[in-house]
Amino acid sequence: MSALFDAFWRATAYCLHPRVVLWSLLPLLLASAATLALGYLYWEAAVAGVRATLDGWALTAALFQWLDSLGAGGLRALLAPLLVVALAVPVIVVAALLLVAALMTPALVSLVARRRFPTLERRRGASLMFGVARSLALGVLALVLLAASVPLWFVPPLALLLPPLIWGWLAYRVLAFDVLAAHASADERRALLAAHRWPLLGMGLVTGYLGAAPSLLWAMGALALIFAPLLAVLSIWLYTLVFAFSALWFAHYALAALQAWRADHEPVPDVVTVSAGGTGDAPPAPEPPLLPRPQS
């Protein structure tokens, strides 16, 4: 447990490093530009499609009649845009995590290794392209799980529990692999992920709930729709910082575990004394004993 807290406060301190702040701008710019462009192109079509779907459901039709009877028929116009935002936020979170994993994590791991583990050997157990492909596959799986869980979001406790759990699982699977990809061999990586499965999973779940915090920006009702472009950029920036902190947390914990694992499982090489003029491969042979001189 002490290793978790040690890595936590180190990651918090590293978030204030100027390089970390600068590196967070690239995922922010890419994700913000993609979100605003998609919103500009498809916002009206998405809202119209959701509204048509709601009008076709008997349950929502009864809900609309009940709202009209209470004199709150104006909420009908807000329901479809709010649902579009609610469906878009998980996609934004997954995209921010994958961008941080692809664009920031290698640089963050190098920063941690250079400053804290300068003697840790890089054994490159996985290539960068393999890590990116693996992250994309896991991201698609996470989106499928989120889409399958949407009907359960109408149960209030599950709406607050399921998305962070899925994001936390994705963070654990992606970041734990990526921070060990360059420094651990394939065998070392598998051994460490198996030995530290539960601490790493716990870190991922904490990351998932930290990643859910920026979603509260959208809990302003109609005001969220008015300031949607600004809130989109601000929330993406917060997601980027959360996942950058998480990558640093995983890096400090996993690299320390790798260093300890090598100290326990790899023999320390013997120190060979090198004599003057020797090669250091073997100690010099003892000199033969002096024989007595023959008497004349």
C-alpha positions in Angstrom: 0.0 0.0 0.0 2.9 2.4 0.7 4.1 1.9 -2.8 0.7 3.1 -4.1 0.8 6.3 -2.0 4.4 6.9 -2.8 3.7 6.7 -6.6 0.5 8.8 -6.1 2.3 11.8 -4.5 5.2 11.6 -7.0 2.7 11.7 -9.9 1.0 14.7 -8.3 4.3 16.6 -8.1 5.2 15.6 -11.7 2.0 17.1 -13.0 3.4 20.5 -12.2 6.4 20.0 -14.4 6.4 22.5 -17.3 7.0 19.7 -19.8 3.9 17.7 -18.6 1.8 20.9 -19.0 3.1 21.5 -22.5 2.7 17.8 -23.6 -1.0 17.9 -22.5 -1.7 20.6 -25.1 -1.4 18.2 -28.1 -4.1 15.7 -27.0 -6.2 18.7 -26.0 -6.0 20.4 -29.4 -6.6 17.2 -31.3 -9.6 16.1 -29.2 -11.1 19.6 -29.0 -10.8 20.1 -32.8 -12.4 16.7 -33.5 -15.2 17.3 -31.0 -16.1 20.7 -32.3 -15.9 19.7 -35.9 -18.2 16.7 -35.3 -20.6 18.8 -33.3 -20.7 21.4 -36.1 -21.4 18.8 -38.8 -23.7 16.3 -37.0 -25.3 18.1 -34.0 -28.6 18.9 -35.6 -28.9 15.5 -37.2 -28.1 13.7 -34.0 -30.6 15.7 -32.0 -33.3 15.1 -34.7 -32.6 11.4 -34.7 -32.8 11.1 -30.9 -36.0 13.2 -30.8 -37.6 10.9 -33.5 -36.6 7.8 -31.5 -38.0 9.2 -28.3 -41.3 10.1 -30.0 -41.6 6.6 -31.3 -41.3 5.0 -27.8 -44.5 4.5 -25.9 -42.8 5.0 -22.5 -41.4 8.4 -23.5 -44.7 9.4 -25.1 -46.4 8.8 -21.8 -43.6 10.8 -20.1 -44.2 13.7 -22.5 -47.9 13.7 -21.8 -47.2 13.7 -18.0 -44.9 16.7 -18.4 -47.5 18.5 -20.5 -50.1 18.0 -17.8 -47.7 19.6 -15.3 -47.1 22.6 -17.5 -43.5 21.5 -18.1 -43.8 20.8 -21.8 -40.7 22.9 -22.5 -38.5 20.1 -21.0 -39.4 18.0 -24.0 -37.2 20.2 -26.2 -34.3 19.8 -23.8 -34.4 16.1 -23.4 -33.1 15.1 -26.9 -30.0 17.5 -26.8 -29.2 16.4 -23.2 -29.3 12.8 -24.3 -27.0 13.5 -27.2 -24.5 15.1 -24.8 -24.9 12.2 -22.3 -24.0 9.8 -25.1 -21.2 11.9 -26.4 -19.4 12.3 -23.1 -18.3 8.6 -22.8 -16.9 8.7 -26.3 -14.9 11.9 -25.5 -13.5 10.3 -22.3 -12.4 7.2 -24.2 -10.9 9.3 -27.0 -9.0 11.5 -24.4 -7.6 8.4 -22.7 -6.4 6.8 -25.9 -4.8 10.1 -27.1 -3.0 10.5 -23.8 -1.8 6.8 -24.0 -0.5 7.3 -27.6 0.9 10.8 -27.4 1.9 11.5 -23.8 2.5 8.2 -22.0 5.9 7.3 -23.8 7.2 10.8 -23.0 5.9 10.7 -19.4 7.5 7.3 -18.9 10.8 8.5 -20.3 10.7 11.5 -17.9 10.1 9.3 -14.9 12.8 6.8 -15.9 15.3 9.5 -16.6 14.8 11.4 -13.3 14.1 8.5 -10.9 15.4 5.3 -12.6 18.4 6.3 -14.7 20.0 2.9 -14.5 16.9 0.8 -15.4 17.6 -1.1 -18.6 15.2 -0.8 -21.5 14.4 -4.2 -22.8 11.6 -3.2 -25.2 9.2 -6.1 -24.7 6.5 -4.5 -27.0 6.7 -2.1 -29.9 4.9 1.3 -30.0 2.7 0.2 -32.9 1.6 -2.9 -31.1 0.7 -0.8 -28.1 -1.3 1.6 -30.2 -3.2 -1.2 -32.0 -3.9 -2.9 -28.6 -5.1 0.4 -27.1 -7.5 1.0 -30.1 -8.9 -2.5 -29.8 -9.5 -2.1 -26.1 -11.0 1.4 -26.7 -13.5 -0.1 -29.2 -14.4 -2.8 -26.7 -15.0 -0.2 -24.0 -17.3 1.7 -26.3 -19.2 -1.5 -27.0 -19.6 -2.1 -23.3 -20.7 1.5 -22.7 -23.3 1.2 -25.5 -24.6 -2.1 -24.1 -24.9 -0.5 -20.6 -27.0 2.5 -21.8 -30.3 1.0 -20.8 -29.0 0.6 -17.3 -28.2 4.3 -17.0 -31.9 5.0 -16.3 -31.4 3.4 -12.9 -29.8 6.3 -11.0 -27.1 4.4 -9.0 -26.0 2.4 -12.1 -25.7 5.6 -14.1 -23.1 6.8 -11.7 -21.3 3.5 -11.3 -21.1 1.8 -14.7 -19.3 4.4 -16.9 -16.5 5.1 -14.4 -16.0 1.3 -13.9 -15.6 0.8 -17.6 -13.3 3.8 -17.9 -11.2 2.5 -15.0 -10.9 -1.0 -16.5 -9.8 0.6 -19.8 -7.2 2.8 -18.0 -5.9 -0.2 -16.2 -5.5 -2.3 -19.3 -4.0 0.4 -21.4 -1.7 2.3 -19.0 -0.3 -0.7 -17.1 0.8 -2.2 -20.5 2.1 1.0 -22.0 4.3 2.1 -19.1 6.1 -1.3 -19.1 6.3 -1.6 -22.9 9.7 0.0 -23.3 11.5 -1.1 -20.1 10.3 -4.6 -19.4 10.7 -7.7 -21.5 7.6 -9.6 -22.5 8.2 -12.2 -19.7 8.8 -9.5 -17.1 5.7 -7.6 -18.2 3.5 -10.7 -17.9 5.0 -11.5 -14.5 4.5 -8.0 -13.2 1.0 -7.6 -14.5 0.1 -10.9 -12.8 1.8 -10.2 -9.5 0.4 -6.6 -9.2 -3.0 -7.2 -10.8 -5.1 -5.9 -7.9 -3.1 -2.8 -7.1 -3.0 -1.8 -10.8 -6.8 -2.5 -11.1 -7.4 -0.4 -8.1 -5.4 2.4 -9.6 -7.4 2.1 -12.8 -10.7 2.3 -10.9 -9.6 5.4 -9.1 -8.6 6.8 -12.5 -12.1 6.0 -13.8 -13.8 7.9 -11.0 -11.4 10.8 -11.3 -12.2 10.8 -15.0 -15.9 11.1 -14.2 -15.4 14.3 -12.3 -15.2 16.6 -15.4 -18.6 15.2 -16.5 -20.2 17.2 -13.8 -19.6 20.3 -15.9 -22.5 19.0 -18.1 -24.9 18.8 -15.1 -26.1 22.4 -15.6 -29.2 21.6 -17.7 -30.1 24.2 -20.3 -26.9 26.2 -19.5 -24.8 23.3 -20.6 -26.3 23.5 -24.0 -25.8 27.2 -24.3 -22.1 26.9 -23.3 -21.6 23.5 -25.0 -18.5 24.5 -27.1 -16.7 26.1 -24.1 -17.6 23.2 -21.8 -16.4 20.6 -24.4 -13.0 22.2 -24.6 -12.8 22.6 -20.8 -13.9 19.1 -20.1 -11.4 17.6 -22.6 -8.6 19.6 -20.9 -9.6 18.2 -17.5 -9.8 14.7 -18.9 -6.3 15.1 -20.4 -4.9 16.2 -17.1 -6.6 13.4 -15.2 -5.2 10.8 -17.6 -1.8 12.4 -17.7 -1.7 12.2 -13.9 -2.8 8.5 -14.1 -0.1 7.7 -16.6 2.5 9.2 -14.2 1.0 7.3 -11.3 1.2 4.0 -13.3 4.7 4.8 -14.4 6.1 5.5 -10.9 4.4 2.4 -9.5 5.2 0.0 -12.4 8.9 1.0 -12.9 9.5 0.8 -9.2 8.0 -2.7 -9.2 10.1 -3.6 -12.2 13.3 -2.5 -10.5 12.4 -4.4 -7.4 11.6 -7.5 -9.4 14.9 -7.5 -11.2 16.7 -7.0 -7.9 15.0 -10.1 -6.5 15.1 -12.4 -9.6 18.4 -11.6 -11.3 21.8 -12.5 -9.8 24.2 -9.7 -9.1 27.4 -10.2 -11.2 30.5 -11.2 -9.3 33.1 -8.5 -8.9 36.4 -9.6 -10.5 39.6 -8.1 -9.2 41.8 -6.9 -12.0 45.5 -7.2 -11.4 48.1 -5.0 -13.1 48.5 -6.1 -16.6 45.7 -8.7 -16.4 42.6 -8.9 -18.5 40.1 -9.3 -15.6 38.8 -12.6 -16.9 40.4 -14.7 -14.2 42.6 -14.1 -11.1 46.4 -14.5 -11.8 48.0 -17.9 -11.3 50.0 -18.2 -8.1 53.8 -18.0 -8.5 55.7 -21.3 -8.1 57.6 -21.7 -4.9 61.2 -20.8 -4.8 63.5 -23.9 -4.9 66.7 -23.9 -2.8 69.9 -23.3 -4.7 72.1 -26.4 -5.2 75.2 -26.4 -3.1 78.5 -26.6 -4.9 
